[in-house]
Structures are given as structure tokens and as C-alpha cells.
């Protein structure tokens, strides 16, 4: 057992000054069978600590329905076995380019405030989660040395009572290690996000001396720490791939350490936002009222350890910098994970149209005067089919989906009529009545940062023909997790025209290992291999391939299914990186 405390100038481990050299690695973005390898890579880079968030919505997809909360405990045990300390950031909000910033879609009350309804839900969740942390604290022989209070709250709000209540809740439920907050190095962020008596840390990607000087104006004493050193960045669908020069990042890391500070590399290893859990941002400056910018599936982050767990040039430069501050020689790198032996093509022979997938796996149908939101239909990730009748006879008039989020494929009397987006809510061709209009709306990820977090998904303003609202809207949701088991979906022979729907087949693999999945010509959807959801693909780029963890594949025949929402094409295949 060890005692980890916060001194006037240093972190103290059993009374001795210690510098934290930490790296972010999200257990929920790495296949569990690969945790050990990724943690060993952190050690080999020169780190002595690992940091992770905890996504509430992943572990409680419906109120009171918990899924594998113990995964956090298993990850912390793996960190201890790897010889690493651990920093845990349990939220309840985490950002992390994760769906809704980790907050469940079903939350009641005003999130991230001291409102009683919301805090009651947080208290219930923490009652289930925190035992995984409390029993693994350093003073009980575990790896956990610090726990965060909320996350970058100063970028969002100024409810000081909320932060005090969260800190008190963590203490009441058994957290004895030091608590901390993390915010941008700006006055309004530090005043809004810090808590008296709780260590304040800062997040930035460069200009360490200026950042720490700002922190010192607010906190004259206490250890300096960059809790998120942004050594890379993330990508959005339809935008350019973002990279950071390795030498520039290494110089920024060196500056942090020369200030006498501790650091947490964000990210040391990014991993993958499997199963459609990637979040989204909104452009538009301070108001965040611009276009939706959904995050890609890969969370490689241009990190020093790439999505495959391989060292990059940035890794070697960071290792050189960190070696000067390590206790003794750095360990050798672990062996790289095996890669796929040879290319293999998927044979997708069976198919079901989207309507039959919805009928089999979808939720109950609602009939309402106005379109219900995804939240009202209990859909976190997935689709909603809206159906409305344009009465007739009447001449052609413009048809629009007011307040659409995020993207809709529209059919008029069974024929595809176009794709609508938030920026283009009106069908190109007018619609005459009598007509049946279907809109298949997909959520591209809920906003994970800024004042637009928690906004509703789906059609939020109504369906209009000319200036007339159309009522009697039929709606049915299809949660993405419902497709993890498709055994009951009636399948038929694959169509030759590439129609949207659920495609199923096999993939024969010799020598399984890490691989990339290619879908040439396919437009937009999701892929499962042996029931494991690899995440979203989308032809708009910049991501062109999906990472396939080696443990997902098996020698011989593998089961593959693809949910294509617009147009299928030639056979998908897996290959080496």
C-alpha cells in the first residue's frame, strides 16, 4: 500500500517527491485482449502512469440497466500488473470525442448543474461505478492515485455548487486519493471549473510556460500538471486528416517537463470508437451554432502509439525526452501484435431490406401529431424511420424536414427522392399528393463539447408540405445495438442493384491478426465481424478503412454483416496494414 498526496510544490508518494509521466488510454476504445500490450507500450515510452475516462452512457444504456461496469476494474488491475499508476476521470461528463460526452441520452433534468433531479441520477450511477475505483486506490494496494471532479467544466458552466456537490459525493462514496479538476489555461475557465481545496490542472497543446503562469495566478501553490497535453488531434468526417509534426510535439513536451511539471499525454494511444460511439462537434465559433462535424471512427489521434499499437516517429522522440525523467532504464518494447497473414475477401450472399430489419429488430411504432425525437423513441445510436402521408389530390409543393438532425434518406412512394441534411432540409423536387413519404434518419453522433451538448436528434421541427405541417407521423427507431444479434432477421438472396439493407456472409481467414477492412464503393453504414461492431464507415473520408482487432478474427470462417444505408458495391475485404 502507498500514500499518494499533494504537497505545496510536488506530488508525494510515501512522502517522496514524484513526477507523474502519464498517458491517456481509454479502456473502452481498445479490445480487452490488447490492454496488456498497449499498457506495456506506455511503459516502454517512459511513462509511469495511465489515465482513462469512464463513459456513463456505455455502461448504463438505459436507466438502471448496467453493462459491464466491471470493465473499468479489470483495466485498472491490468494497469497495476503493467507497473503503472492510474488516474481515473469518471465524469459524469467526459467529452473525449465520445457520443454526448459520455452522458446518457435519457438523462432527466438539467445536466451538469446542481439541479436535484440530475444529481440524483449521478449519485445512483456513482454508487454503482465508484466501488470499481475505491477498492483499487493506492492506499488499498491498488494503482489509482487521483480522481477527477467533472471534466473541463470551466469551458461549459459556472455552477460552483455543482462542483462542490460532486467533490463531496466522491468523498462520501469512499474516494480517499487526491481529487483534481482540469481546464483550459484561461481565467474564465479556471474560475468556472476549479474547486477550493481541490488541485487544479490545465490542458493545452503548446506554450507551457504561459499556461502554467495563468494557473499560478489562480493557484499560487500546488504541483503543476498538464492533465491533457494535446500531442495530436482528431478527425471529422468530410474534412482533412489532422496530423502534428512529431518534432514540434516533442519540443512542447520537453517544455512542459522543463517547467518542473507533471504531464498526461492526450492521447498516448487513441484506439477506436467502435460500435458508433464517436461523438461530434459543432463549428461556428464561440456560439457553436455552425454545421455538425461528426467524428470519424478511428481515434488514432496522431498519437505516439498508433491505432494498431505500433510505435510512431513521435513515440521515439517522446521516449528520448521522457528517458531523462524516468527512474532507471526504460523497458524494451513488447512484441508487436500479429497481423493478418493474407488478404481475404468477404462473400456476402444474403440480404434483408431495411424495412424488414426494422420490423424484426426495431422498437415499437409511435403515431404522433409531430415527429418524435430519437430521445423520445429511446434511440441512442442508430436510425429512425419517419413516415407521413401528403394528402391529396394536390399539386406539387416543396417538402421539407424542419429542424433535421443529422441526415435523412428520403423515399416518395417507395422511390428514392434524395438525401436531406441540416443545411439542406428541402427535397430538390416538389411532391404532389396523395403520396407516402419515408425519411430514414441516422444520428451521426451527439455533440460532445460546448453549449450544444444534449441537443435532440431526429426531426425536431416538423414535416412541412408547402407551409403546411403534416400530422399523423409514424415513427419507429432501430437502435444500433439491436443489430449485435441478427439471427431473427429473415434473409434472402443478395440483390444485384446494391440496394440499402443488411448484407450477411462470411470471411475465410488463414492466420488471423490485426487487419484493415476495406469497403470499395460502399457509401455509409456499419460493419460487424463475429458480432463485434467495428464502427461507422463513410465514403466522404478522410477515413477509408476500418481497424479490425486481431482478437475479433478467428482462423477459418468468420461471420460478417454490413448495414449499408445508401448503396452497396463490390465485396469488402481485409488486408494487412
C-alpha positions as CSV (number, residue, x, y, z in Angstrom):
1,X,0.0,0.0,0.0
2,X,1.2,3.5,-0.8
3,X,0.2,7.0,0.2
4,X,-0.1,9.5,-2.6
5,X,-0.6,13.1,-1.6
6,X,-0.5,16.6,-3.0
7,X,2.2,18.8,-1.5
8,X,2.9,22.5,-1.8
9,X,5.1,22.1,-4.8
10,X,5.2,18.4,-5.7
11,X,3.2,15.2,-5.7
12,X,4.3,13.0,-2.9
13,X,4.5,9.2,-2.9
14,X,5.0,7.9,0.7
15,X,6.5,11.4,1.4
16,X,8.9,11.4,-1.5
17,X,8.5,13.9,-4.4
18,X,7.4,12.2,-7.6
19,X,6.7,13.4,-11.1
20,X,3.7,11.9,-12.9
21,X,4.5,10.9,-16.5
22,X,1.1,9.7,-17.6
23,X,-0.5,8.7,-20.9
24,X,-4.2,8.6,-21.8
25,X,-5.5,5.2,-22.9
26,X,-9.3,4.6,-22.9
27,X,-10.1,1.0,-22.0
28,X,-13.3,1.3,-24.0
29,X,-11.5,2.1,-27.2
30,X,-9.2,-0.9,-27.1
31,X,-10.1,-4.5,-27.3
32,X,-9.7,-6.0,-23.8
33,X,-7.4,-8.8,-25.1
34,X,-5.0,-6.0,-26.2
35,X,-4.9,-3.9,-23.0
36,X,-1.7,-5.6,-21.8
37,X,0.2,-4.8,-25.0
38,X,-0.9,-1.2,-25.0
39,X,-0.1,-0.7,-21.4
40,X,3.4,-2.2,-21.9
41,X,3.9,0.2,-24.8
42,X,3.2,3.1,-22.4
43,X,5.8,1.8,-20.0
44,X,8.3,1.4,-22.9
45,X,7.8,5.0,-23.9
46,X,8.9,6.1,-20.5
47,X,5.5,6.6,-18.7
48,X,4.8,5.6,-15.1
49,X,1.0,6.2,-15.1
50,X,-2.1,5.7,-17.3
51,X,-5.2,7.9,-17.4
52,X,-8.7,6.9,-18.5
53,X,-12.1,8.4,-18.7
54,X,-15.3,6.4,-17.9
55,X,-18.3,6.7,-20.3
56,X,-21.5,6.6,-18.4
57,X,-23.7,6.0,-21.5
58,X,-21.7,2.9,-22.5
59,X,-22.3,1.3,-19.1
60,X,-25.9,2.4,-18.5
61,X,-27.6,2.4,-21.9
62,X,-31.0,2.5,-20.2
63,X,-31.9,3.8,-16.7
64,X,-30.9,1.1,-14.2
65,X,-29.6,-1.3,-16.9
66,X,-25.9,-1.7,-16.4
67,X,-23.5,-3.3,-18.9
68,X,-20.0,-4.5,-17.8
69,X,-19.2,-1.7,-15.3
70,X,-16.5,-4.1,-14.0
71,X,-14.5,-3.5,-17.2
72,X,-13.0,-0.4,-15.5
73,X,-11.9,-2.6,-12.6
74,X,-10.3,-5.1,-14.9
75,X,-8.5,-2.4,-16.7
76,X,-7.1,-0.9,-13.5
77,X,-5.9,-4.4,-12.5
78,X,-4.2,-4.6,-15.8
79,X,-2.5,-1.3,-15.2
80,X,-1.2,-2.4,-11.9
81,X,0.2,-5.6,-13.5
82,X,1.9,-3.5,-16.1
83,X,3.6,-1.4,-13.3
84,X,1.6,1.8,-13.9
85,X,-0.2,4.1,-11.6
86,X,-3.7,5.2,-12.7
87,X,-5.6,8.4,-12.9
88,X,-9.4,8.0,-13.3
89,X,-11.7,10.6,-14.8
90,X,-15.2,9.2,-14.0
91,X,-17.2,12.2,-15.3
92,X,-20.2,12.2,-15.2
93,X,-19.3,14.3,-18.3
94,X,-16.1,13.3,-20.2
95,X,-16.1,15.0,-23.7
96,X,-13.5,12.6,-25.2
97,X,-15.0,12.9,-28.7
98,X,-17.5,10.4,-27.4
99,X,-21.2,10.3,-28.0
100,X,-22.9,13.1,-26.0
101,X,-19.7,13.5,-24.0
102,X,-20.5,10.3,-22.1
103,X,-23.8,11.5,-20.8
104,X,-26.7,9.1,-21.4
105,X,-29.4,10.3,-23.9
106,X,-32.1,9.5,-21.4
107,X,-31.0,11.9,-18.6
108,X,-33.7,14.0,-17.0
109,X,-33.1,17.4,-15.5
110,X,-30.5,20.0,-16.5
111,X,-27.2,18.1,-16.9
112,X,-24.0,19.5,-15.5
113,X,-25.8,21.6,-12.9
114,X,-26.7,21.3,-9.2
115,X,-30.3,20.5,-10.1
116,X,-31.6,17.8,-7.8
117,X,-33.1,15.5,-10.4
118,X,-29.8,15.3,-12.4
119,X,-27.6,15.0,-9.3
120,X,-29.8,12.2,-8.1
121,X,-29.1,10.2,-11.2
122,X,-25.4,10.9,-10.9
123,X,-25.4,9.7,-7.3
124,X,-27.1,6.5,-8.3
125,X,-24.6,5.9,-11.1
126,X,-21.6,6.7,-8.9
127,X,-23.0,4.2,-6.4
128,X,-22.6,1.5,-9.0
129,X,-19.3,2.8,-10.6
130,X,-17.1,4.0,-7.7
131,X,-16.6,0.7,-5.9
132,X,-14.5,-0.3,-9.0
133,X,-12.3,2.7,-8.2
134,X,-12.4,2.8,-4.4
135,X,-11.2,-0.7,-3.9
136,X,-8.2,-0.1,-6.2
137,X,-6.9,3.1,-4.6
138,X,-3.2,3.3,-3.8
139,X,-3.9,3.3,-0.1
140,X,-5.5,-0.1,-0.5
141,X,-2.7,-1.6,-2.6
142,X,-4.1,-0.6,-6.0
143,X,-2.9,1.7,-8.8
144,X,-5.4,4.6,-8.5
145,X,-3.7,7.8,-7.3
146,X,-6.0,10.6,-8.4
147,X,-9.7,11.0,-9.4
148,X,-11.1,13.9,-11.4
149,X,-14.1,16.1,-10.4
150,X,-16.2,16.5,-13.6
151,X,-14.2,17.5,-16.8
152,X,-13.3,20.9,-18.2
153,X,-16.3,22.3,-16.5
154,X,-15.0,25.9,-16.9
155,X,-15.5,25.5,-20.7
156,X,-19.2,24.9,-20.1
157,X,-20.6,26.4,-16.9
158,X,-20.1,28.3,-13.6
159,X,-22.3,26.4,-11.2
160,X,-19.8,26.2,-8.3
161,X,-22.3,24.4,-6.1
162,X,-22.4,21.6,-8.7
163,X,-18.7,21.0,-8.5
164,X,-18.7,21.2,-4.7
165,X,-21.5,18.6,-4.6
166,X,-19.7,16.3,-6.9
167,X,-16.5,16.5,-4.9
168,X,-18.4,15.8,-1.7
169,X,-20.2,12.8,-3.4
170,X,-16.8,11.3,-4.4
171,X,-15.6,11.6,-0.8
172,X,-18.8,10.3,0.7
173,X,-18.7,7.2,-1.5
174,X,-15.1,6.3,-0.5
175,X,-12.6,8.2,-2.7
176,X,-9.7,9.0,-0.4
177,X,-6.9,9.8,-3.0
178,X,-6.4,13.4,-4.2
179,X,-9.2,14.9,-6.3
180,X,-8.4,17.3,-9.2
181,X,-10.0,19.4,-11.9
182,X,-8.7,20.2,-15.4
183,X,-9.5,23.2,-17.5
184,X,-8.0,25.3,-20.3
185,X,-5.4,27.9,-19.1
186,X,-7.8,30.8,-19.3
187,X,-9.2,32.9,-16.5
188,X,-12.9,32.2,-17.1
189,X,-12.2,28.5,-17.4
190,X,-10.2,28.3,-14.3
191,X,-12.6,30.4,-12.2
192,X,-15.6,28.4,-13.5
193,X,-14.1,25.0,-13.3
194,X,-12.0,24.8,-10.2
195,X,-13.0,23.9,-6.7
196,X,-11.4,25.4,-3.5
197,X,-9.3,22.8,-1.8
198,X,-9.1,20.6,-4.9
199,X,-6.0,20.5,-7.1
200,X,-6.4,22.5,-10.4
201,X,-4.6,21.3,-13.5
202,X,-4.6,22.7,-17.1
203,X,-5.0,21.3,-20.6
204,X,-3.2,22.6,-23.6
205,X,-1.0,21.6,-26.6
206,X,1.7,24.2,-26.6
207,X,3.1,27.3,-24.8
208,X,3.5,25.6,-21.5
209,X,5.2,28.5,-19.7
210,X,2.3,30.8,-20.5
211,X,-0.2,28.2,-19.5
212,X,1.4,27.5,-16.1
213,X,1.8,31.2,-15.4
214,X,-2.0,31.6,-15.9
215,X,-2.5,28.7,-13.5
216,X,-0.2,30.2,-10.9
217,X,-2.3,33.4,-10.9
218,X,-5.2,31.3,-9.7
219,X,-3.3,28.7,-7.6
220,X,0.0,30.1,-6.2
221,X,0.9,26.7,-4.8
222,X,0.5,23.0,-5.6
223,X,2.1,20.8,-8.1
224,X,2.0,21.9,-11.8
225,X,0.4,19.4,-14.2
226,X,-0.8,19.5,-17.8
227,X,-3.6,17.0,-17.5
228,X,-4.1,16.9,-21.3
229,X,-1.1,17.6,-23.4
230,X,-2.7,17.5,-26.9
231,X,0.1,15.8,-28.8
232,X,-2.2,15.1,-31.8
233,X,-5.8,15.7,-32.7
234,X,-8.9,14.0,-34.0
235,X,-10.6,13.9,-37.4
236,X,-14.1,14.8,-38.7
237,X,-16.0,13.0,-41.5
238,X,-15.7,15.0,-44.7
239,X,-12.7,17.1,-43.5
240,X,-8.9,16.8,-43.9
241,X,-6.9,14.3,-41.9
242,X,-5.1,16.2,-39.0
243,X,-1.5,15.5,-38.0
244,X,1.0,17.2,-35.8
245,X,4.7,17.4,-36.6
246,X,6.5,14.9,-34.3
247,X,9.4,17.2,-33.6
248,X,7.1,20.1,-32.7
249,X,5.1,17.9,-30.3
250,X,8.4,16.6,-28.7
251,X,9.6,20.2,-28.2
252,X,6.3,21.1,-26.5
253,X,6.6,18.0,-24.2
254,X,10.2,19.0,-23.3
255,X,9.0,22.5,-22.4
256,X,6.3,21.1,-20.0
257,X,8.9,18.9,-18.2
258,X,11.4,21.8,-18.1
259,X,8.9,23.7,-16.1
260,X,9.1,21.1,-13.4
261,X,5.6,19.9,-14.2
262,X,3.9,16.5,-14.5
263,X,2.2,15.6,-17.7
264,X,-0.5,13.4,-19.2
265,X,-0.2,12.7,-22.9
266,X,-3.5,13.0,-24.6
267,X,-3.6,10.6,-26.3
268,X,-0.7,8.2,-25.7
269,X,-2.8,5.6,-27.6
270,X,-6.1,6.7,-29.0
271,X,-7.6,3.4,-30.2
272,X,-11.0,3.2,-32.0
273,X,-14.6,4.5,-31.3
274,X,-16.1,1.1,-32.0
275,X,-19.9,0.5,-32.3
276,X,-20.9,4.0,-33.4
277,X,-19.8,5.7,-30.2
278,X,-17.9,8.5,-31.9
279,X,-19.3,11.9,-30.9
280,X,-19.5,15.2,-32.9
281,X,-18.6,18.9,-32.7
282,X,-20.3,22.0,-34.0
283,X,-18.4,24.8,-35.7
284,X,-19.4,28.4,-35.6
285,X,-17.0,29.9,-33.1
286,X,-18.0,30.7,-29.6
287,X,-21.7,30.1,-30.1
288,X,-21.2,26.6,-31.6
289,X,-24.1,27.3,-33.9
290,X,-22.5,26.1,-37.1
291,X,-22.5,22.8,-39.1
292,X,-22.4,19.5,-37.3
293,X,-18.9,17.9,-37.5
294,X,-19.2,14.2,-36.7
295,X,-16.1,12.4,-35.6
296,X,-14.6,9.5,-37.5
297,X,-14.5,6.0,-36.1
298,X,-10.7,5.9,-35.8
299,X,-9.4,7.7,-32.6
300,X,-5.8,7.3,-33.7
301,X,-5.4,10.9,-32.7
302,X,-2.0,11.0,-34.4
303,X,-0.8,9.6,-31.1
304,X,2.7,8.3,-30.4
305,X,1.3,4.8,-30.3
306,X,-0.9,4.4,-33.4
307,X,-4.3,2.6,-33.8
308,X,-2.5,-0.7,-34.4
309,X,-0.4,-0.3,-31.2
310,X,2.7,0.4,-33.2
311,X,5.3,3.0,-32.3
312,X,5.5,6.1,-34.5
313,X,8.2,8.6,-35.0
314,X,6.5,10.6,-32.3
315,X,6.9,7.6,-29.9
316,X,10.6,7.5,-30.4
317,X,11.1,11.3,-29.9
318,X,8.9,11.2,-26.8
319,X,10.8,8.2,-25.4
320,X,14.0,10.2,-25.8
321,X,12.5,13.2,-23.9
322,X,10.9,11.1,-21.2
323,X,14.0,8.9,-20.6
324,X,15.7,11.9,-18.9
325,X,13.0,11.9,-16.2
326,X,12.5,8.2,-15.7
327,X,13.6,6.2,-12.7
328,X,16.1,3.9,-14.3
329,X,16.5,2.5,-17.8
330,X,13.3,2.2,-19.9
331,X,11.9,-1.3,-20.6
332,X,12.2,-2.7,-24.1
333,X,9.2,-2.6,-26.3
334,X,6.8,-5.6,-26.2
335,X,6.4,-7.7,-29.4
336,X,4.1,-6.2,-31.9
337,X,0.7,-7.8,-32.2
338,X,0.4,-10.3,-35.1
339,X,-1.1,-9.1,-38.4
340,X,-3.4,-10.8,-40.8
341,X,-1.5,-13.4,-42.8
342,X,-3.0,-12.6,-46.2
343,X,-5.8,-10.7,-47.8
344,X,-9.3,-12.2,-47.6
345,X,-12.5,-11.2,-49.4
346,X,-15.9,-11.3,-47.7
347,X,-18.6,-13.3,-49.6
348,X,-21.8,-11.5,-48.8
349,X,-24.6,-13.7,-50.3
350,X,-27.6,-12.8,-48.1
351,X,-29.6,-9.6,-47.7
352,X,-32.6,-8.1,-46.0
353,X,-34.1,-4.7,-46.9
354,X,-34.1,-2.0,-44.2
355,X,-37.8,-2.3,-43.7
356,X,-37.6,-6.0,-42.7
357,X,-34.6,-5.2,-40.4
358,X,-36.7,-2.5,-38.7
359,X,-39.7,-4.8,-38.4
360,X,-37.6,-7.5,-36.8
361,X,-35.3,-5.6,-34.5
362,X,-36.9,-2.1,-34.2
363,X,-38.7,-0.6,-31.2
364,X,-42.4,0.0,-31.1
365,X,-44.0,2.3,-33.6
366,X,-45.5,5.6,-32.5
367,X,-48.1,7.7,-34.2
368,X,-48.0,11.3,-33.1
369,X,-49.0,14.7,-34.4
370,X,-45.4,15.8,-34.8
371,X,-42.2,13.8,-35.3
372,X,-40.8,12.3,-32.1
373,X,-37.1,12.8,-31.4
374,X,-34.6,9.9,-31.1
375,X,-34.6,10.5,-27.3
376,X,-38.4,10.1,-27.2
377,X,-38.0,6.8,-29.1
378,X,-35.1,5.6,-26.8
379,X,-32.6,5.5,-29.6
380,X,-29.0,6.5,-28.6
381,X,-27.1,5.3,-31.7
382,X,-29.0,4.2,-34.8
383,X,-31.8,5.1,-37.1
384,X,-35.4,6.3,-37.1
385,X,-37.8,5.8,-39.9
386,X,-40.4,8.6,-40.1
387,X,-43.4,8.1,-42.3
388,X,-46.1,10.7,-43.3
389,X,-48.8,11.0,-45.8
390,X,-49.1,14.0,-48.1
391,X,-52.9,14.3,-48.6
392,X,-54.4,14.7,-52.0
393,X,-55.2,15.4,-54.6
394,X,-53.0,18.4,-54.6
395,X,-50.4,19.9,-56.9
396,X,-46.6,19.5,-56.3
397,X,-45.3,21.6,-53.4
398,X,-41.9,21.8,-51.7
399,X,-41.4,19.2,-49.0
400,X,-39.0,19.8,-46.1
401,X,-37.9,18.3,-42.8
402,X,-37.6,21.3,-40.5
403,X,-35.0,21.1,-37.7
404,X,-33.5,17.9,-39.2
405,X,-30.6,16.3,-37.3
406,X,-28.5,14.9,-38.9
407,X,-29.1,13.2,-42.2
408,X,-32.1,11.6,-43.9
409,X,-32.5,9.4,-47.0
410,X,-36.0,10.2,-48.4
411,X,-38.3,7.9,-50.4
412,X,-41.6,9.1,-52.0
413,X,-44.0,6.2,-52.8
414,X,-41.1,3.8,-52.4
415,X,-38.8,5.6,-54.8
416,X,-35.6,7.3,-53.6
417,X,-36.1,11.1,-53.8
418,X,-32.9,12.4,-52.3
419,X,-30.8,13.0,-49.2
420,X,-31.5,15.8,-46.7
421,X,-29.2,17.4,-44.2
422,X,-29.3,20.1,-41.6
423,X,-28.1,22.6,-44.2
424,X,-30.4,21.3,-46.9
425,X,-33.8,20.4,-45.4
426,X,-35.8,20.7,-48.6
427,X,-36.3,18.0,-51.3
428,X,-35.0,19.0,-54.7
429,X,-38.2,18.0,-56.5
430,X,-41.6,19.1,-55.2
431,X,-44.0,16.4,-54.0
432,X,-47.6,16.0,-55.2
433,X,-50.4,14.5,-53.2
434,X,-51.5,11.9,-52.5
435,X,-48.1,10.5,-51.6
436,X,-46.4,8.4,-48.9
437,X,-43.0,9.9,-47.7
438,X,-40.5,7.9,-45.7
439,X,-37.4,9.5,-44.1
440,X,-34.7,7.3,-42.8
441,X,-32.8,9.5,-40.4
442,X,-29.4,8.5,-38.9
443,X,-27.7,10.1,-35.9
444,X,-24.1,10.8,-36.8
445,X,-23.1,11.3,-33.2
446,X,-24.3,13.6,-30.4
447,X,-22.3,16.7,-29.7
448,X,-19.6,16.0,-27.1
449,X,-18.3,19.6,-26.4
450,X,-19.8,23.0,-25.9
451,X,-23.2,24.6,-25.3
452,X,-24.9,22.4,-27.9
453,X,-24.3,19.2,-25.9
454,X,-27.5,17.3,-25.1
455,X,-29.4,18.6,-28.2
456,X,-32.1,16.3,-29.5
457,X,-31.6,14.1,-32.6
458,X,-34.0,13.3,-35.4
459,X,-36.6,15.7,-36.9
460,X,-37.0,18.4,-34.3
461,X,-39.2,21.0,-36.1
462,X,-41.8,19.1,-38.1
463,X,-42.6,17.9,-41.6
464,X,-44.0,20.5,-44.0
465,X,-45.7,20.5,-47.4
466,X,-45.5,24.0,-48.8
467,X,-46.2,25.9,-45.5
468,X,-48.5,23.3,-44.0
469,X,-47.4,21.0,-41.2
470,X,-48.2,17.3,-41.9
471,X,-49.5,15.5,-38.9
472,X,-50.1,11.8,-38.1
473,X,-46.4,11.0,-38.3
474,X,-45.5,7.3,-37.8
475,X,-42.0,6.7,-36.4
476,X,-40.0,3.7,-35.4
477,X,-36.5,3.5,-34.1
478,X,-33.7,1.0,-34.7
479,X,-31.1,1.0,-32.0
480,X,-27.6,0.1,-33.3
481,X,-27.0,-2.3,-30.5
482,X,-30.1,-4.3,-31.6
483,X,-28.0,-5.5,-34.6
484,X,-25.4,-7.1,-32.5
485,X,-27.5,-10.3,-32.9
486,X,-29.4,-10.6,-36.2
487,X,-30.4,-14.2,-36.0
488,X,-34.1,-13.5,-36.3
489,X,-33.8,-11.2,-39.4
490,X,-35.3,-13.0,-42.5
491,X,-32.7,-13.0,-45.2
492,X,-33.0,-13.5,-49.0
493,X,-30.5,-13.6,-51.9
494,X,-28.4,-10.5,-52.3
495,X,-29.8,-8.1,-54.9
496,X,-27.7,-7.1,-57.9
497,X,-28.6,-3.4,-57.7
498,X,-26.8,-2.6,-54.4
499,X,-30.0,-1.7,-52.6
500,X,-29.5,-0.5,-49.0
501,X,-30.1,-3.0,-46.3
502,X,-28.4,-5.7,-44.2
503,X,-25.9,-7.8,-46.0
504,X,-24.6,-11.0,-44.5
505,X,-21.9,-13.5,-45.4
506,X,-18.6,-15.0,-44.4
507,X,-14.9,-14.2,-44.4
508,X,-12.4,-17.1,-44.6
509,X,-9.2,-16.2,-42.8
510,X,-5.9,-18.0,-42.5
511,X,-3.5,-16.6,-39.9
512,X,-5.8,-14.1,-38.1
513,X,-4.3,-10.9,-36.7
514,X,-4.8,-7.2,-36.8
515,X,-6.2,-6.0,-40.1
516,X,-7.9,-3.3,-42.1
517,X,-11.3,-3.7,-43.6
518,X,-11.9,-2.1,-47.0
519,X,-15.3,-1.4,-48.5
520,X,-14.7,-0.1,-52.0
521,X,-17.7,1.7,-53.4
522,X,-19.9,1.3,-50.3
523,X,-21.3,4.6,-49.1
524,X,-22.3,4.7,-45.5
525,X,-23.0,2.2,-42.7
526,X,-21.7,-0.2,-40.1
527,X,-19.8,-3.5,-40.1
528,X,-19.9,-6.4,-37.7
529,X,-17.4,-9.3,-37.6
530,X,-18.4,-12.2,-35.4
531,X,-20.9,-9.9,-33.7
532,X,-18.3,-7.2,-32.9
533,X,-19.3,-3.8,-34.2
534,X,-16.2,-2.2,-35.9
535,X,-18.0,1.2,-36.2
536,X,-19.1,3.5,-38.9
537,X,-17.7,3.7,-42.4
538,X,-18.4,6.6,-44.8
539,X,-17.2,7.3,-48.3
540,X,-16.8,11.0,-47.6
541,X,-13.5,10.3,-45.8
542,X,-10.9,11.1,-44.6
543,X,-11.0,7.6,-43.0
544,X,-11.0,5.0,-45.7
545,X,-10.6,1.7,-43.8
546,X,-11.8,0.2,-40.5
547,X,-9.4,-1.2,-38.0
548,X,-10.1,-4.9,-37.2
549,X,-8.6,-6.0,-33.9
550,X,-6.9,-9.4,-34.2
551,X,-8.8,-10.9,-31.3
552,X,-12.0,-10.4,-33.2
553,X,-11.0,-12.6,-36.1
554,X,-10.7,-16.4,-35.9
555,X,-8.9,-19.0,-38.0
556,X,-11.2,-20.2,-40.8
557,X,-14.8,-18.9,-41.4
558,X,-15.9,-15.6,-39.8
559,X,-19.4,-14.2,-39.8
560,X,-19.7,-10.8,-41.4
561,X,-22.7,-8.5,-41.7
562,X,-22.9,-4.9,-43.1
563,X,-25.7,-2.4,-42.6
564,X,-25.5,-0.2,-45.7
565,X,-27.7,2.8,-45.7
566,X,-27.4,4.1,-49.2
567,X,-25.7,1.8,-51.8
568,X,-23.7,-1.4,-51.7
569,X,-20.9,-2.2,-54.1
570,X,-18.1,-4.8,-54.6
571,X,-17.0,-7.2,-52.0
572,X,-15.4,-5.9,-48.8
573,X,-12.0,-7.4,-47.9
574,X,-9.5,-7.4,-45.1
575,X,-5.8,-6.8,-45.5
576,X,-2.6,-6.1,-43.6
577,X,-2.0,-2.5,-42.6
